[in-house]
Amino acid sequence: MADFEEKDLDVFDDDDLENIIELTDENGNNVQFEFLDLINYEDKEYVVLLPADEESDEVVILQVEEGDDEDSENYVSVESEEILEAVFDIFKEKFKDEFDFED
């Protein structure tokens, strides 16, 4: 999967796609994700996304940063395994009754 850095956000208005967002990767490709959660960790926000076009059981976690204007956000790849694990642990705890997580 492409590494997403400094993405543009486009939220769809269709009721059937209300949790679907489209990100533009560094190669200019548009990729759709299902938005699962927004998590605050150590004074930063992270989005937890599930690829919509693939049959994947792995989520993507990206850090949210302010965009160039107040109506935009950028999503940046998280390099730290420690942060990824901590954010995912928070996500698993919040949704332990809704998802069947494998160890």
N, C-alpha and C positions, 0 to 999 in steps of 0.2 A: 504494500500500500504506500502511496505517496506520503512524504513527510510534509505536514501542513505548517507553514510559517506565515504570519501576517496575512491571514485570510480575510476575505470580505464575507459579510453575513447577508443572506437573503432568506427571510422567513416567508414561507408560502402561506397564503390566506385561505386556501381551500380547506373546508372542514375535515375532509378525509386525510389531509396532509398537515394538520395543525402542529404536529410534533416533528415535522420534517424541516431541516434546514439544509441549505446548499452552500458549501464552502468552495472557494477557488484555491487550488493548490499552487505551489511555486512554479509549476509548468503551465498554468492557465487553464487546467482541467477543472470542470465543475463536478463535485462529488456530493451526493446526498447522504445525510445522516439522520437518524432518529435521535432527537434530543431526549435524554433520559433524566438528567439532573444537573443542577448548578450547585457546586460545593465550595464553601469557604474554608480555607486552610491557611493558617499563618498569615492572615490579613491579605490573602490573594484569592481570586475566584478561579475555579476550574469547571469546565463543562465536561460531562460524561456523555459520549455519543456512541451510537451503534451504527455501523455502516448499513445503509438502506439497500444498496444494490447487490450486496454479497450475502451469502448464507454463512455468516460469521457469528461466532459466539464470543468474540473478543470485543471489548469496548475500546474506544479511543478517548484519551483524556488530554485536554488542551488547556493551557492557561489563558484566561481572558485578560486582554489589555485594552485600554482606551484607544479608540481610533483617532483619525485626524480631525474629525468633528464629533460633536456630542451625540449624533445619531448612529455612529458606527462603532463596531468593536473589532478587534483583531484577535485571532486565536493562534497561540504560539505553542510549538511542540515543547514538551517537558523532557529535559535531558536527565534529570535526577531520578534514579530508580527509587530512592527513598521517598521522594515526594509522590511519585506515581503510586507506590504501594500504600502510602498513608491516605491519599485521596480515595483510592479504590477500597481500602478498608472502611472508610467512612460511608462510601456508597453501599458496600455490602451490608453494613449494619443497618442503614436506613431502609434497605429493600430486602431484608432477609426473609420476609414473609411473602414477597411478590416474585422473587427469582430463585431458581435452584442453582446456587453457586457450587462449582467444582473446586476442590483444593488442589 
